[in-house]
Amino acid sequence: MRDVFEDLREVALFAGCTREELQRVAGLGTLVAVESGQVLLREGTLGDQFVVGVEGRLGVSRASTGPIALIGPGEFSGEMALLNHERRSATVTALSPAVVYVSTPGEFHALIEIPSIGAAVRTAAAERAAVNRAAA
């Protein structure tokens, strides 16, 4: 069985967490192994999870433009739909066997109450929203 605490300590998004915060993070999500080709988030659906790469590579794509980004260890997706209560703007698919940290909407909102995580997630969401507006 994987040691969740050890895996999370190595994830860049959680690097600024204290030991106590990291213990909280471990209870606010689940590590999930996914197969290559598995869709984790689907464009146009309502936001129901936040995904952080732990191992492997995930691809981000849009039906209108094709591939737009890669998600590696420590990078994340799904925050915009959860923060803004809107439909997903892209699909996220495993490009290789991967391990991801997945949070439900309630877990996500508790997670972003941790200052270092909340700041990183909100900054990324604002940057991504600006890119989306420019592309529209």
OpenMM code with the backbone's topology and positions (N, CA, C; nanometers):
from openmm import Vec3, app, unit

residues = "MET ARG ASP VAL PHE GLU ASP LEU ARG GLU VAL ALA LEU PHE ALA GLY CYS THR ARG GLU GLU LEU GLN ARG VAL ALA GLY LEU GLY THR LEU VAL ALA VAL GLU SER GLY GLN VAL LEU LEU ARG GLU GLY THR LEU GLY ASP GLN PHE VAL VAL GLY VAL GLU GLY ARG LEU GLY VAL SER ARG ALA SER THR GLY PRO ILE ALA LEU ILE GLY PRO GLY GLU PHE SER GLY GLU MET ALA LEU LEU ASN HIS GLU ARG ARG SER ALA THR VAL THR ALA LEU SER PRO ALA VAL VAL TYR VAL SER THR PRO GLY GLU PHE HIS ALA LEU ILE GLU ILE PRO SER ILE GLY ALA ALA VAL ARG THR ALA ALA ALA GLU ARG ALA ALA VAL ASN ARG ALA ALA ALA".split()
positions = [
    Vec3(0.0843, -0.1187, 0.0000),
    Vec3(0.0000, 0.0000, 0.0000),
    Vec3(0.0886, 0.1247, 0.0000),
    Vec3(0.0460, 0.2238, -0.0749),
    Vec3(0.1233, 0.3479, -0.0842),
    Vec3(0.1164, 0.4241, 0.0475),
    Vec3(0.2225, 0.4933, 0.0806),
    Vec3(0.2250, 0.5804, 0.1970),
    Vec3(0.1831, 0.7197, 0.1503),
    Vec3(0.0584, 0.7562, 0.1747),
    Vec3(0.0016, 0.8817, 0.1267),
    Vec3(0.0836, 1.0003, 0.1748),
    Vec3(0.1199, 1.0016, 0.3007),
    Vec3(0.1935, 1.1143, 0.3578),
    Vec3(0.3261, 1.1350, 0.2847),
    Vec3(0.3999, 1.0282, 0.2609),
    Vec3(0.5288, 1.0385, 0.1917),
    Vec3(0.5100, 1.0853, 0.0482),
    Vec3(0.4096, 1.0318, -0.0215),
    Vec3(0.3846, 1.0739, -0.1594),
    Vec3(0.3504, 1.2221, -0.1661),
    Vec3(0.2652, 1.2682, -0.0773),
    Vec3(0.2215, 1.4076, -0.0811),
    Vec3(0.3335, 1.5042, -0.0468),
    Vec3(0.4224, 1.4642, 0.0416),
    Vec3(0.5341, 1.5502, 0.0796),
    Vec3(0.6204, 1.5844, -0.0419),
    Vec3(0.6224, 1.4981, -0.1417),
    Vec3(0.7043, 1.5186, -0.2617),
    Vec3(0.6347, 1.5997, -0.3705),
    Vec3(0.5068, 1.6319, -0.3541),
    Vec3(0.4302, 1.7032, -0.4562),
    Vec3(0.4511, 1.8538, -0.4401),
    Vec3(0.4912, 1.9212, -0.5482),
    Vec3(0.5249, 2.0640, -0.5428),
    Vec3(0.4120, 2.1498, -0.4856),
    Vec3(0.2872, 2.1220, -0.5195),
    Vec3(0.1756, 2.2020, -0.4687),
    Vec3(0.1700, 2.2011, -0.3168),
    Vec3(0.2158, 2.0939, -0.2562),
    Vec3(0.2081, 2.0796, -0.1117),
    Vec3(0.3409, 2.1096, -0.0408),
    Vec3(0.4413, 2.1527, -0.1165),
    Vec3(0.5757, 2.1737, -0.0615),
    Vec3(0.5796, 2.2805, 0.0471),
    Vec3(0.4922, 2.3798, 0.0407),
    Vec3(0.4922, 2.4868, 0.1396),
    Vec3(0.4142, 2.4552, 0.2655),
    Vec3(0.3620, 2.3348, 0.2747),
    Vec3(0.2796, 2.2967, 0.3902),
    Vec3(0.3638, 2.2586, 0.5111),
    Vec3(0.3131, 2.2935, 0.6273),
    Vec3(0.3738, 2.2454, 0.7511),
    Vec3(0.3381, 2.0976, 0.7664),
    Vec3(0.4008, 2.0324, 0.8605),
    Vec3(0.3697, 1.8909, 0.8858),
    Vec3(0.2217, 1.8743, 0.9207),
    Vec3(0.1682, 1.9638, 1.0023),
    Vec3(0.0273, 1.9556, 1.0410),
    Vec3(-0.0642, 1.9761, 0.9196),
    Vec3(-0.0293, 2.0730, 0.8353),
    Vec3(-0.1092, 2.0971, 0.7143),
    Vec3(-0.1036, 1.9768, 0.6214),
    Vec3(0.0143, 1.9176, 0.6090),
    Vec3(0.0285, 1.8013, 0.5217),
    Vec3(-0.0541, 1.6837, 0.5735),
    Vec3(-0.0634, 1.6684, 0.7036),
    Vec3(-0.1493, 1.5645, 0.7595),
    Vec3(-0.2947, 1.5929, 0.7244),
    Vec3(-0.3313, 1.7206, 0.7254),
    Vec3(-0.4670, 1.7586, 0.6850),
    Vec3(-0.4898, 1.7289, 0.5370),
    Vec3(-0.3913, 1.7613, 0.4535),
    Vec3(-0.4000, 1.7341, 0.3098),
    Vec3(-0.4251, 1.5852, 0.2861),
    Vec3(-0.3569, 1.5004, 0.3600),
    Vec3(-0.3719, 1.3553, 0.3424),
    Vec3(-0.5156, 1.3103, 0.3643),
    Vec3(-0.5906, 1.3831, 0.4465),
    Vec3(-0.7293, 1.3476, 0.4715),
    Vec3(-0.8289, 1.4174, 0.3803),
    Vec3(-0.7795, 1.5026, 0.2916),
    Vec3(-0.8682, 1.5806, 0.2044),
    Vec3(-0.8622, 1.5354, 0.0593),
    Vec3(-0.8222, 1.4133, 0.0374),
    Vec3(-0.8159, 1.3591, -0.0978),
    Vec3(-0.7728, 1.2153, -0.0928),
    Vec3(-0.7695, 1.1548, -0.2104),
    Vec3(-0.7350, 1.0141, -0.2229),
    Vec3(-0.6339, 0.9974, -0.3347),
    Vec3(-0.5324, 0.9146, -0.3125),
    Vec3(-0.4405, 0.8802, -0.4206),
    Vec3(-0.5042, 0.7698, -0.5038),
    Vec3(-0.5048, 0.7910, -0.6361),
    Vec3(-0.5690, 0.6973, -0.7272),
    Vec3(-0.4727, 0.6636, -0.8401),
    Vec3(-0.4562, 0.5344, -0.8678),
    Vec3(-0.3764, 0.4909, -0.9827),
    Vec3(-0.4681, 0.4874, -1.1040),
    Vec3(-0.4226, 0.5457, -1.2154),
    Vec3(-0.5013, 0.5474, -1.3387),
    Vec3(-0.4199, 0.4885, -1.4528),
    Vec3(-0.4911, 0.4330, -1.5487),
    Vec3(-0.4269, 0.3715, -1.6650),
    Vec3(-0.4107, 0.4733, -1.7771),
    Vec3(-0.3142, 0.4502, -1.8617),
    Vec3(-0.2951, 0.5343, -1.9787),
    Vec3(-0.4242, 0.5354, -2.0603),
    Vec3(-0.4659, 0.6526, -2.1036),
    Vec3(-0.5879, 0.6667, -2.1822),
    Vec3(-0.7125, 0.6961, -2.1002),
    Vec3(-0.7041, 0.6831, -1.9687),
    Vec3(-0.8206, 0.7074, -1.8839),
    Vec3(-0.8502, 0.8576, -1.8765),
    Vec3(-0.9775, 0.8942, -1.8987),
    Vec3(-1.0209, 1.0337, -1.8877),
    Vec3(-1.0531, 1.0623, -1.7416),
    Vec3(-0.9917, 1.1662, -1.6871),
    Vec3(-1.0155, 1.2041, -1.5473),
    Vec3(-1.1172, 1.3175, -1.5359),
    Vec3(-1.1087, 1.4148, -1.6254),
    Vec3(-1.2004, 1.5282, -1.6278),
    Vec3(-1.2456, 1.5462, -1.7723),
    Vec3(-1.3752, 1.5716, -1.7920),
    Vec3(-1.4268, 1.5842, -1.9280),
    Vec3(-1.4813, 1.7237, -1.9541),
    Vec3(-1.4349, 1.7844, -2.0629),
    Vec3(-1.4792, 1.9169, -2.1050),
    Vec3(-1.6321, 1.9227, -2.1102),
    Vec3(-1.6876, 2.0318, -2.0588),
    Vec3(-1.8315, 2.0529, -2.0642),
    Vec3(-1.9099, 1.9974, -1.9466),
    Vec3(-1.8455, 1.9140, -1.8639),
    Vec3(-1.9160, 1.8586, -1.7476),
    Vec3(-1.8998, 1.9521, -1.6281),
    Vec3(-1.9869, 1.9353, -1.5304),
    Vec3(-1.9763, 2.0147, -1.4085),
    Vec3(-1.8569, 1.9670, -1.3270),
    Vec3(-1.7953, 2.0598, -1.2550),
    Vec3(-1.6786, 2.0258, -1.1740),
    Vec3(-1.7161, 1.9407, -1.0545),
    Vec3(-1.6609, 1.8207, -1.0495),
    Vec3(-1.6880, 1.7325, -0.9367),
    Vec3(-1.5620, 1.6796, -0.8720),
    Vec3(-1.4440, 1.7215, -0.9228),
    Vec3(-1.3195, 1.6814, -0.8580),
    Vec3(-1.2038, 1.7714, -0.8992),
    Vec3(-1.1059, 1.7752, -0.8121),
    Vec3(-0.9795, 1.8464, -0.8301),
    Vec3(-0.8731, 1.7387, -0.8395),
    Vec3(-0.7842, 1.7491, -0.9374),
    Vec3(-0.6849, 1.6449, -0.9627),
    Vec3(-0.5449, 1.7056, -0.9591),
    Vec3(-0.4551, 1.6412, -0.8839),
    Vec3(-0.3142, 1.6813, -0.8766),
    Vec3(-0.2304, 1.5639, -0.9238),
    Vec3(-0.1409, 1.5881, -1.0190),
    Vec3(-0.0505, 1.4835, -1.0640),
    Vec3(0.0509, 1.4497, -0.9558),
    Vec3(0.0700, 1.3210, -0.9320),
    Vec3(0.1705, 1.2744, -0.8360),
    Vec3(0.2808, 1.1999, -0.9115),
    Vec3(0.2410, 1.1134, -1.0042),
    Vec3(0.3352, 1.0402, -1.0910),
    Vec3(0.2737, 1.0327, -1.2297),
    Vec3(0.3580, 1.0276, -1.3323),
    Vec3(0.3097, 1.0129, -1.4686),
    Vec3(0.2758, 1.1463, -1.5327),
    Vec3(0.2126, 1.1381, -1.6505),
    Vec3(0.1793, 1.2572, -1.7287),
    Vec3(0.0322, 1.2533, -1.7671),
    Vec3(-0.0302, 1.3708, -1.7592),
    Vec3(-0.1689, 1.3874, -1.8003),
    Vec3(-0.1712, 1.4919, -1.9117),
    Vec3(-0.2598, 1.4733, -2.0077),
    Vec3(-0.2742, 1.5696, -2.1157),
    Vec3(-0.4021, 1.6486, -2.0992),
    Vec3(-0.3953, 1.7765, -2.1303),
    Vec3(-0.5118, 1.8641, -2.1262),
    Vec3(-0.5443, 1.9019, -2.2697),
    Vec3(-0.6714, 1.8857, -2.3081),
    Vec3(-0.7103, 1.9167, -2.4452),
    Vec3(-0.8496, 1.9772, -2.4494),
    Vec3(-0.8762, 2.0450, -2.5598),
    Vec3(-1.0095, 2.1001, -2.5872),
    Vec3(-1.0568, 2.0436, -2.7193),
    Vec3(-1.1854, 2.0215, -2.7288),
    Vec3(-1.2426, 1.9690, -2.8525),
    Vec3(-1.2131, 2.0632, -2.9695),
    Vec3(-1.2141, 2.1943, -2.9441),
    Vec3(-1.1955, 2.2920, -3.0510),
    Vec3(-1.0511, 2.3111, -3.0945),
    Vec3(-0.9545, 2.2837, -3.0055),
    Vec3(-0.8145, 2.3134, -3.0378),
    Vec3(-0.7197, 2.1957, -3.0248),
    Vec3(-0.7650, 2.0862, -2.9647),
    Vec3(-0.6763, 1.9727, -2.9420),
    Vec3(-0.5915, 1.9939, -2.8176),
    Vec3(-0.4712, 1.9330, -2.8129),
    Vec3(-0.3867, 1.9413, -2.6927),
    Vec3(-0.3481, 2.0854, -2.6599),
    Vec3(-0.3565, 2.1210, -2.5302),
    Vec3(-0.3193, 2.2577, -2.4898),
    Vec3(-0.2172, 2.2608, -2.3765),
    Vec3(-0.2024, 2.1501, -2.3024),
    Vec3(-0.1075, 2.1512, -2.1902),
    Vec3(-0.0782, 2.0091, -2.1444),
    Vec3(0.0304, 1.9977, -2.0680),
    Vec3(0.0664, 1.8736, -2.0003),
    Vec3(0.0642, 1.8985, -1.8501),
    Vec3(0.0233, 1.7975, -1.7756),
    Vec3(0.0255, 1.8035, -1.6299),
    Vec3(0.1228, 1.6963, -1.5826),
    Vec3(0.2236, 1.7397, -1.5091),
    Vec3(0.3197, 1.6467, -1.4518),
    Vec3(0.3050, 1.6454, -1.3009),
    Vec3(0.3940, 1.5776, -1.2338),
    Vec3(0.3886, 1.5724, -1.0878),
    Vec3(0.3854, 1.7134, -1.0265),
    Vec3(0.2908, 1.7347, -0.9368),
    Vec3(0.2763, 1.8616, -0.8674),
    Vec3(0.1854, 1.9611, -0.9352),
    Vec3(0.1506, 1.9350, -1.0606),
    Vec3(0.0608, 2.0247, -1.1330),
    Vec3(-0.0820, 1.9747, -1.1172),
    Vec3(-0.1784, 2.0618, -1.1422),
    Vec3(-0.3159, 2.0270, -1.1097),
    Vec3(-0.4143, 2.0791, -1.2130),
    Vec3(-0.5371, 2.0291, -1.2029),
    Vec3(-0.6457, 2.0715, -1.2911),
    Vec3(-0.7780, 2.0512, -1.2190),
    Vec3(-0.8779, 2.1211, -1.2683),
    Vec3(-1.0117, 2.1080, -1.2125),
    Vec3(-1.0505, 2.2209, -1.1206),
    Vec3(-0.9560, 2.3088, -1.0886),
    Vec3(-0.9817, 2.4152, -0.9922),
    Vec3(-1.0772, 2.5210, -1.0441),
    Vec3(-1.0709, 2.5528, -1.1726),
    Vec3(-1.1540, 2.6604, -1.2258),
    Vec3(-1.3030, 2.6276, -1.2158),
    Vec3(-1.3398, 2.5060, -1.2521),
    Vec3(-1.4804, 2.4659, -1.2444),
    Vec3(-1.5292, 2.4659, -1.1005),
    Vec3(-1.4437, 2.4261, -1.0076),
    Vec3(-1.4829, 2.4222, -0.8665),
    Vec3(-1.4874, 2.5616, -0.8040),
    Vec3(-1.3946, 2.6477, -0.8386),
    Vec3(-1.3936, 2.7832, -0.7828),
    Vec3(-1.5082, 2.8682, -0.8374),
    Vec3(-1.5379, 2.8499, -0.9654),
    Vec3(-1.6345, 2.9361, -1.0331),
    Vec3(-1.7709, 2.8720, -1.0549),
    Vec3(-1.7873, 2.7482, -1.0100),
    Vec3(-1.9143, 2.6759, -1.0270),
    Vec3(-1.9584, 2.6789, -1.1734),
    Vec3(-1.8655, 2.6400, -1.2615),
    Vec3(-1.8949, 2.6384, -1.4037),
    Vec3(-1.8527, 2.5060, -1.4642),
    Vec3(-1.8865, 2.4879, -1.5900),
    Vec3(-1.8506, 2.3636, -1.6594),
    Vec3(-1.7016, 2.3634, -1.6924),
    Vec3(-1.6491, 2.2443, -1.7062),
    Vec3(-1.5061, 2.2285, -1.7357),
    Vec3(-1.4730, 2.2845, -1.8737),
    Vec3(-1.3587, 2.3504, -1.8826),
    Vec3(-1.3161, 2.4110, -2.0086),
    Vec3(-1.2265, 2.3184, -2.0902),
    Vec3(-1.1892, 2.2026, -2.0348),
    Vec3(-1.0992, 2.1111, -2.1051),
    Vec3(-1.1156, 1.9694, -2.0508),
    Vec3(-1.0613, 1.8754, -2.1266),
    Vec3(-1.0586, 1.7342, -2.0877),
    Vec3(-0.9169, 1.6997, -2.0419),
    Vec3(-0.9071, 1.6210, -1.9355),
    Vec3(-0.7769, 1.5759, -1.8850),
    Vec3(-0.7731, 1.4243, -1.8960),
    Vec3(-0.6705, 1.3741, -1.9655),
    Vec3(-0.6560, 1.2314, -1.9926),
    Vec3(-0.5167, 1.1848, -1.9523),
    Vec3(-0.5063, 1.0677, -1.8927),
    Vec3(-0.3751, 1.0108, -1.8585),
    Vec3(-0.3018, 0.9730, -1.9866),
    Vec3(-0.1810, 1.0231, -2.0023),
    Vec3(-0.0981, 0.9910, -2.1195),
    Vec3(-0.0068, 0.8728, -2.0920),
    Vec3(-0.0003, 0.8337, -1.9665),
    Vec3(0.0808, 0.7204, -1.9233),
    Vec3(0.0132, 0.6659, -1.7981),
    Vec3(0.0544, 0.5491, -1.7515),
    Vec3(0.0044, 0.5096, -1.6199),
    Vec3(0.0425, 0.6214, -1.5221),
    Vec3(-0.0478, 0.6566, -1.4343),
    Vec3(-0.0234, 0.7708, -1.3470),
    Vec3(-0.0839, 0.7473, -1.2094),
    Vec3(-0.0389, 0.8274, -1.1147),
    Vec3(-0.0997, 0.8338, -0.9820),
    Vec3(-0.1421, 0.9788, -0.9643),
    Vec3(-0.2662, 0.9987, -0.9244),
    Vec3(-0.3188, 1.1329, -0.9035),
    Vec3(-0.3805, 1.1432, -0.7644),
    Vec3(-0.3800, 1.2626, -0.7113),
    Vec3(-0.4457, 1.2959, -0.5855),
    Vec3(-0.5768, 1.3604, -0.6255),
    Vec3(-0.6878, 1.3042, -0.5814),
    Vec3(-0.8200, 1.3509, -0.6221),
    Vec3(-0.8978, 1.3981, -0.4996),
    Vec3(-0.9578, 1.5174, -0.5113),
    Vec3(-1.0411, 1.5725, -0.4047),
    Vec3(-1.1817, 1.5993, -0.4569),
    Vec3(-1.2799, 1.5753, -0.3733),
    Vec3(-1.4185, 1.6100, -0.4034),
    Vec3(-1.4340, 1.7617, -0.3877),
    Vec3(-1.5470, 1.8188, -0.4298),
    Vec3(-1.5646, 1.9630, -0.4114),
    Vec3(-1.5503, 2.0080, -0.2652),
    Vec3(-1.6078, 1.9372, -0.1719),
    Vec3(-1.5951, 1.9744, -0.0309),
    Vec3(-1.4519, 1.9661, 0.0172),
    Vec3(-1.3818, 1.8599, -0.0227),
    Vec3(-1.2407, 1.8445, 0.0147),
    Vec3(-1.1571, 1.9555, -0.0476),
    Vec3(-1.1862, 1.9884, -0.1734),
    Vec3(-1.1135, 2.0944, -0.2429),
    Vec3(-1.1264, 2.2271, -0.1685),
    Vec3(-1.2482, 2.2621, -0.1290),
    Vec3(-1.2685, 2.3905, -0.0615),
    Vec3(-1.1996, 2.3932, 0.0752),
    Vec3(-1.1918, 2.2806, 0.1435),
    Vec3(-1.1155, 2.2732, 0.2686),
    Vec3(-0.9654, 2.2821, 0.2390),
    Vec3(-0.9225, 2.2210, 0.1308),
    Vec3(-0.7818, 2.2212, 0.0907),
    Vec3(-0.7320, 2.3623, 0.0636),
    Vec3(-0.8120, 2.4423, -0.0062),
    Vec3(-0.7650, 2.5773, -0.0408),
    Vec3(-0.7734, 2.6743, 0.0768),
    Vec3(-0.8229, 2.6286, 0.1904),
    Vec3(-0.8150, 2.7095, 0.3121),
    Vec3(-0.6737, 2.7070, 0.3707),
    Vec3(-0.5921, 2.6100, 0.3287),
    Vec3(-0.4510, 2.6057, 0.3693),
    Vec3(-0.3813, 2.7147, 0.2885),
    Vec3(-0.3229, 2.8151, 0.3540),
    Vec3(-0.2741, 2.9343, 0.2836),
    Vec3(-0.1857, 2.9093, 0.1611),
    Vec3(-0.0844, 2.8268, 0.1717),
    Vec3(0.0068, 2.8083, 0.0585),
    Vec3(-0.0631, 2.7408, -0.0591),
    Vec3(-0.1529, 2.6490, -0.0321),
    Vec3(-0.2253, 2.5795, -0.1384),
    Vec3(-0.3271, 2.6739, -0.2011),
    Vec3(-0.4020, 2.7451, -0.1173),
    Vec3(-0.5020, 2.8385, -0.1685),
    Vec3(-0.4398, 2.9436, -0.2593),
    Vec3(-0.3262, 2.9973, -0.2195),
    Vec3(-0.2587, 3.0989, -0.3002),
    Vec3(-0.2157, 3.0427, -0.4353),
    Vec3(-0.1564, 2.9242, -0.4357),
    Vec3(-0.1102, 2.8636, -0.5613),
    Vec3(-0.2277, 2.8320, -0.6538),
    Vec3(-0.3349, 2.7787, -0.5978),
    Vec3(-0.4504, 2.7406, -0.6792),
    Vec3(-0.5187, 2.8650, -0.7361),
    Vec3(-0.5382, 2.9673, -0.6548),
    Vec3(-0.6052, 3.0892, -0.7033),
    Vec3(-0.5209, 3.1623, -0.8081),
    Vec3(-0.3893, 3.1647, -0.7900),
    Vec3(-0.3013, 3.2271, -0.8886),
    Vec3(-0.3098, 3.1541, -1.0213),
    Vec3(-0.3021, 3.0213, -1.0175),
    Vec3(-0.3117, 2.9428, -1.1408),
    Vec3(-0.4469, 2.9620, -1.2077),
    Vec3(-0.5541, 2.9633, -1.1291),
    Vec3(-0.6885, 2.9808, -1.1856),
    Vec3(-0.7007, 3.1160, -1.2551),
    Vec3(-0.6473, 3.2215, -1.1942),
    Vec3(-0.6530, 3.3545, -1.2551),
    Vec3(-0.5735, 3.3587, -1.3857),
    Vec3(-0.4557, 3.2970, -1.3864),
    Vec3(-0.3741, 3.2927, -1.5085),
    Vec3(-0.4444, 3.2147, -1.6183),
    Vec3(-0.5043, 3.1026, -1.5837),
    Vec3(-0.5740, 3.0192, -1.6818),
    Vec3(-0.6977, 3.0902, -1.7348),
    Vec3(-0.7689, 3.1613, -1.6501),
    Vec3(-0.8866, 3.2357, -1.6932),
    Vec3(-0.8471, 3.3433, -1.7935),
    Vec3(-0.7334, 3.4115, -1.7688),
    Vec3(-0.6858, 3.5134, -1.8607),
    Vec3(-0.6517, 3.4534, -1.9969),
    Vec3(-0.5878, 3.3380, -1.9960),
    Vec3(-0.5543, 3.2690, -2.1214),
    Vec3(-0.6823, 3.2299, -2.1955),
    Vec3(-0.7808, 3.1781, -2.1218),
    Vec3(-0.9077, 3.1386, -2.1833),
    Vec3(-0.9789, 3.2585, -2.2453),
    Vec3(-0.9783, 3.3735, -2.1758),
    Vec3(-1.0425, 3.4936, -2.2298),
    Vec3(-0.9731, 3.5394, -2.3560),
    Vec3(-0.8397, 3.5335, -2.3561),
    Vec3(-0.7626, 3.5777, -2.4734),
    Vec3(-0.7868, 3.4859, -2.5930),
    Vec3(-0.8110, 3.3581, -2.5661),
    Vec3(-0.8328, 3.2612, -2.6741),
    Vec3(-0.9750, 3.2658, -2.7290),
    Vec3(-1.0659, 3.3260, -2.6540),
    Vec3(-1.2073, 3.3285, -2.6970),
    Vec3(-1.2328, 3.4279, -2.8066),
] * unit.nanometer
topology = app.Topology()
chain = topology.addChain("A")
for resn in residues:
    res = topology.addResidue(resn, chain)
    for name in ("N", "CA", "C"):
        topology.addAtom(name, app.Element.getBySymbol(name[0]), res)
